[in-house]
Amino acid sequence: MFLVQKLIHRTKSILNSTFVTRSFIGSGYFFMSKAKAVKAKELNNRQAYFNYAIEDKYVAGMVLLGTEVKSIREGKVSFNDSFCFFDRGELWVRSLYINAYSHGSANNHIEVHDRKLLLQKRELSKLEAKVKEKGFTIVPLRIFFNEKHLAKLEIGVGRGKKEFDKRETIKNRDIDKDIKRYLAK
């Protein structure tokens, strides 16, 4: 009898938590639990879309340390002046700032260093041929977590915009804001 009361008390306290979906205490079954849904964090590089006319996009994996992944989940990433380059047939991202993890120990990562990107060979050869053309560069566009909770980096092959192209972008953005404001009335 004492064990049943203890089990019911423990089950009631678990039922009040946010993880439990349903309980079958009366029929002799225990509770069914569901893992807490992690909200996908997506960090965008808006400056890249302003400075470059993006032609192609690719999704690449990244070689990261555990504390780097935890910092990305917290949103502590800066894309300022970051770009991708080829070294011995491998694609790397440079100047991508990932802040040190707040609860990290002495084994915390270095904030700014070159990080290797993982792509298939045919994608790498296609990107390398495109970059060899004059005026093209590879820039990181966004960092996100896929359905398997792996950190991915979306990169874009783009051509740098001239000053008049940037002014045109600002003008079009202001016109779109005015139209939305007018239609909202």
C-alpha positions in Angstrom: 0.0 0.0 0.0 2.8 2.4 0.9 4.5 1.8 -2.4 1.3 2.6 -4.4 0.8 5.9 -2.5 4.5 6.8 -3.1 4.1 5.9 -6.8 0.9 8.0 -7.1 2.5 11.0 -5.3 5.5 10.8 -7.6 3.4 10.4 -10.7 1.2 13.5 -9.7 4.3 15.6 -9.3 5.6 14.5 -12.7 2.2 15.1 -14.2 2.4 18.8 -13.2 5.6 19.2 -15.1 5.6 20.4 -18.8 7.1 17.2 -20.2 4.3 14.8 -19.6 1.6 14.3 -22.3 -0.7 11.7 -20.7 -1.0 9.3 -17.9 -2.6 5.8 -17.4 -2.3 5.5 -13.6 -5.6 3.8 -13.2 -5.0 1.1 -15.8 -1.6 0.1 -14.4 0.5 1.9 -17.0 3.0 4.5 -16.2 3.3 7.9 -17.8 4.4 8.7 -21.3 6.9 11.6 -21.5 7.7 13.8 -24.4 11.0 15.6 -24.8 10.9 19.3 -24.6 10.7 20.9 -28.0 13.8 23.0 -28.7 12.9 26.2 -30.5 15.2 26.4 -33.6 17.5 29.4 -33.4 18.2 31.1 -36.7 20.8 33.8 -37.0 20.8 35.9 -40.2 23.5 38.0 -41.8 21.4 40.8 -43.1 24.4 42.8 -44.1 25.5 40.2 -46.6 22.2 40.6 -48.6 22.8 44.4 -48.6 26.4 44.2 -49.8 26.2 41.3 -52.2 23.9 40.1 -55.0 23.5 36.5 -54.0 23.2 34.1 -56.9 23.6 30.6 -55.4 23.0 29.2 -51.9 24.4 26.1 -50.3 23.9 24.5 -46.9 27.1 23.4 -45.2 27.9 21.6 -42.0 30.5 23.1 -39.6 33.2 21.5 -37.6 32.5 22.9 -34.1 33.4 22.3 -30.5 30.7 21.7 -27.9 31.0 25.1 -26.3 30.7 26.7 -29.8 27.4 24.9 -30.4 26.1 26.1 -27.0 27.0 29.7 -27.7 25.2 29.5 -31.1 22.1 28.2 -29.4 22.3 31.3 -27.1 22.6 33.5 -30.2 26.0 34.8 -29.5 27.3 35.0 -33.1 28.5 37.9 -35.2 29.0 37.8 -38.9 31.0 41.1 -39.2 33.5 40.9 -42.1 33.2 37.1 -42.2 33.9 35.3 -45.5 34.7 31.9 -46.9 37.9 30.8 -48.7 39.5 27.7 -50.1 42.6 26.1 -48.7 44.0 22.9 -50.2 40.6 22.0 -51.7 38.7 22.5 -48.4 36.3 25.3 -47.6 36.8 27.4 -44.5 35.0 30.3 -42.9 37.1 33.1 -41.5 36.3 35.9 -39.0 33.0 34.3 -37.8 32.8 35.5 -34.1 31.2 33.0 -31.7 31.3 34.3 -28.2 32.8 32.2 -25.4 30.2 30.1 -23.6 29.1 31.7 -20.4 29.2 28.5 -18.4 32.4 27.1 -20.0 35.5 26.1 -18.1 39.1 26.5 -19.0 38.4 24.3 -22.0 36.3 27.1 -23.6 36.8 27.7 -27.3 38.6 30.6 -29.0 36.1 33.2 -30.2 37.5 34.0 -33.7 39.3 31.3 -35.7 39.0 29.5 -39.0 36.3 26.9 -39.0 36.1 24.1 -41.6 32.9 23.7 -43.6 31.6 20.4 -44.8 30.3 20.0 -48.3 30.2 17.3 -50.9 33.1 17.1 -53.4 31.0 18.1 -56.4 29.6 21.1 -54.5 33.1 22.2 -53.5 34.4 21.9 -57.1 31.5 23.9 -58.4 32.0 26.6 -55.7 35.8 26.8 -56.4 35.2 27.2 -60.1 32.7 30.0 -59.4 35.0 31.8 -57.0 37.8 31.8 -59.6 35.6 34.0 -61.8 36.2 37.7 -61.2 34.0 39.4 -58.7 32.5 36.4 -57.0 32.9 35.7 -53.3 31.4 33.3 -50.8 29.7 34.8 -47.7 27.9 33.2 -44.8 24.2 34.0 -44.8 22.7 32.3 -41.8 23.3 29.8 -39.1 20.5 27.5 -38.1 19.8 24.1 -36.6 18.3 21.4 -38.8 15.7 18.8 -37.7 18.5 16.6 -36.3 19.6 19.5 -34.1 22.9 19.9 -36.0 24.3 23.4 -36.6 24.4 24.3 -40.3 25.7 27.3 -42.1 24.0 28.6 -45.2 26.5 30.2 -47.6 25.9 32.2 -50.7 27.9 32.9 -53.8 27.5 36.5 -54.6 28.9 39.4 -56.5 29.6 42.6 -54.6 27.1 45.5 -55.2 28.2 48.9 -56.3 27.2 52.0 -54.5 24.3 52.8 -56.8 23.0 49.3 -56.4 22.9 49.8 -52.6 21.0 53.1 -53.0 18.5 51.3 -55.3 18.0 48.6 -52.6 17.3 51.3 -49.9 14.9 53.1 -52.2 13.0 49.9 -53.0 12.8 49.0 -49.3 11.4 52.5 -48.4 8.8 52.2 -51.2 7.7 48.8 -49.9 7.4 50.2 -46.4 5.2 53.1 -47.6 3.0 50.7 -49.6 2.5 48.4 -46.6 1.7 51.5 -44.4 -0.8 52.8 -46.9 -2.6 49.4 -47.2 -2.7 49.0 -43.5 -5.0 52.1 -43.2 
